[in-house]
Amino acid sequence: MRSPFLYIFFLFFLLLGLSGCGRTSVPKPYGYVRLTMPDTCYADAVPAGYPYRFDVSCNAEMLPVRGEHGERYWIDLHYPALNATVHCSYQPVQGNLRELTDDAIRFVYRHASHASSIPEQGYENPEARVYGVLFDLEGNTASSMQFFVTDSVRHFFRAAAYCDCVPNADSLAPVYEYLHEDVVRIVESFEWR
């Protein structure tokens, strides 16, 4: 006669063997929301009293900025569909072009610790008296691109693009690409009034 312990032992290993033959569960990687970029059209939406003009995307809302120090001609180009904003500031040049330029470059390189690289692209349009530099900040930086333009005598304009979220270059790549095209269009269409 066989022992009941032998049957229990056999049943235990049989159940253990059957339960071990399933699939191994693997954690799923983080997913990102698929972003659909809106179609783009451009128009001159800068008010007539401002000392500059450029083409503004139809997908951007132009909002005047009223600063604490009475800054004039500052605007924000807010992209509601992208949750992004291009902050634009204007300063008259009063013998301080070097300080304004150094300040703009200092703002760019504050992001250097998070940027994988910061390529610069010079820009000049002698007919419109527009000279400047476009900085494309690559990596997980708060600002994806910045630029400044000047006529070297009277006007200085600076802008920086920001997304209102935690920076993640991989997931925000379509937004950065869209904003890059708009910022390049701003620089190329820029004129002093």
C-alpha positions in Angstrom: 0.0 0.0 0.0 1.3 3.4 -0.9 1.6 6.2 1.5 -0.7 9.2 1.3 2.4 11.4 1.5 3.6 10.1 -1.8 0.3 11.1 -3.5 0.4 14.5 -1.9 4.1 14.9 -2.9 3.3 13.8 -6.5 0.3 16.2 -6.6 2.3 19.1 -5.3 5.0 18.7 -8.0 2.4 18.2 -10.7 0.7 21.5 -9.8 4.1 23.2 -9.5 5.1 22.0 -13.0 1.8 23.0 -14.6 1.9 26.5 -13.0 5.5 27.1 -14.2 4.7 26.6 -17.9 3.0 30.0 -18.5 4.3 33.1 -20.1 6.8 35.3 -18.3 5.4 38.7 -17.6 7.5 41.6 -18.9 6.9 45.2 -17.8 5.8 47.4 -20.6 7.9 50.4 -21.5 6.6 53.9 -21.0 4.6 55.2 -23.9 4.3 58.7 -25.3 1.2 60.4 -26.6 1.2 60.7 -30.4 1.1 64.3 -31.3 -0.5 65.5 -34.4 0.9 68.8 -35.6 -1.6 71.4 -36.9 -1.3 72.8 -40.5 0.6 76.1 -40.6 -0.2 79.4 -42.3 1.4 82.7 -41.6 0.3 86.3 -41.3 1.7 89.6 -40.1 -0.1 89.9 -36.7 2.3 92.3 -34.9 0.4 95.5 -34.1 1.3 98.6 -36.2 2.7 100.6 -33.3 5.5 98.1 -32.6 9.1 98.8 -33.9 9.3 95.4 -35.6 7.2 93.1 -37.7 7.4 89.4 -38.6 5.2 86.5 -39.8 3.2 84.8 -37.0 1.8 81.3 -37.3 -2.0 81.1 -37.4 -1.8 78.5 -34.6 -0.2 81.0 -32.2 -2.0 83.6 -30.1 -0.1 86.8 -29.8 -0.3 88.2 -26.2 1.2 91.5 -25.2 3.3 91.3 -22.0 2.9 93.9 -19.4 6.0 93.7 -17.2 6.6 95.1 -13.8 9.3 97.5 -15.1 7.1 98.9 -17.8 8.7 96.9 -20.7 7.2 98.0 -24.0 6.8 95.9 -27.1 7.2 92.6 -25.3 4.9 89.8 -26.6 4.3 86.1 -26.0 3.4 83.8 -28.9 1.4 81.1 -27.2 0.6 77.8 -29.0 -2.4 76.3 -27.2 -2.4 73.1 -29.2 1.3 72.5 -28.4 1.3 73.8 -24.8 4.3 76.0 -25.8 5.2 79.7 -25.8 7.8 81.8 -27.6 8.6 84.6 -25.2 9.7 87.7 -27.1 11.4 90.8 -25.7 12.5 94.1 -27.2 15.0 96.6 -26.0 16.1 99.9 -27.6 19.9 100.0 -28.1 21.3 103.0 -26.2 25.1 102.4 -26.5 24.6 99.0 -24.8 24.6 96.6 -27.7 27.5 94.6 -26.2 25.7 94.2 -22.9 22.4 93.2 -24.6 24.2 90.6 -26.8 26.2 89.2 -23.8 23.0 89.0 -21.7 21.2 87.0 -24.5 24.1 84.6 -24.9 24.2 84.2 -21.1 20.5 83.2 -21.1 21.2 80.6 -23.8 24.2 79.0 -22.0 22.3 78.7 -18.7 20.9 75.6 -20.3 24.3 74.2 -21.1 24.3 71.7 -18.2 21.2 70.0 -19.7 22.0 70.4 -23.4 23.8 67.8 -25.4 24.9 70.5 -27.8 24.0 74.1 -28.7 24.6 74.7 -32.4 24.6 78.4 -33.4 23.5 79.7 -36.8 24.3 83.3 -37.8 21.7 85.3 -39.8 22.0 88.5 -41.7 19.6 90.4 -44.0 21.5 93.6 -44.9 18.5 95.0 -47.0 16.3 94.9 -43.9 19.2 95.7 -41.5 18.6 92.5 -39.5 21.5 90.6 -38.0 21.3 87.9 -35.4 22.1 84.4 -34.1 19.7 81.4 -33.8 20.6 78.9 -31.0 19.2 75.4 -31.3 19.4 73.7 -27.8 19.5 70.0 -28.2 18.7 67.6 -25.3 16.4 67.9 -22.3 16.6 71.6 -21.9 13.8 73.9 -20.7 14.1 76.0 -23.9 14.4 74.3 -27.2 15.6 77.3 -29.2 16.5 80.9 -28.7 17.5 83.8 -31.0 18.3 87.4 -31.0 18.3 90.0 -33.9 19.5 93.6 -34.0 20.1 96.4 -36.4 23.3 97.1 -34.4 22.2 100.7 -33.9 18.7 101.2 -32.4 16.9 97.9 -31.9 17.5 94.6 -30.1 14.9 91.7 -30.1 15.3 88.4 -28.3 13.1 85.3 -28.2 13.1 81.9 -26.5 10.8 78.9 -27.1 9.5 77.0 -24.0 7.1 74.0 -23.6 5.0 74.1 -20.5 6.0 70.6 -19.3 8.9 68.6 -18.0 11.5 68.6 -20.8 11.9 65.3 -22.6 13.5 65.7 -26.0 12.3 62.3 -27.2 8.6 62.8 -26.5 8.7 66.5 -27.5 10.6 66.0 -30.7 7.6 66.7 -33.0 6.8 69.9 -31.0 10.4 71.1 -31.2 10.5 70.5 -34.9 7.2 72.4 -35.4 8.5 75.3 -33.3 11.8 75.3 -35.0 10.1 75.9 -38.4 8.1 78.8 -36.9 11.1 80.4 -35.2 13.1 80.2 -38.4 10.2 81.8 -40.3 10.1 84.6 -37.6 13.8 85.3 -38.1 13.6 85.2 -41.9 10.6 87.5 -42.1 11.8 89.9 -39.4 11.9 93.6 -40.3 12.3 96.9 -38.4 9.6 99.5 -38.7 
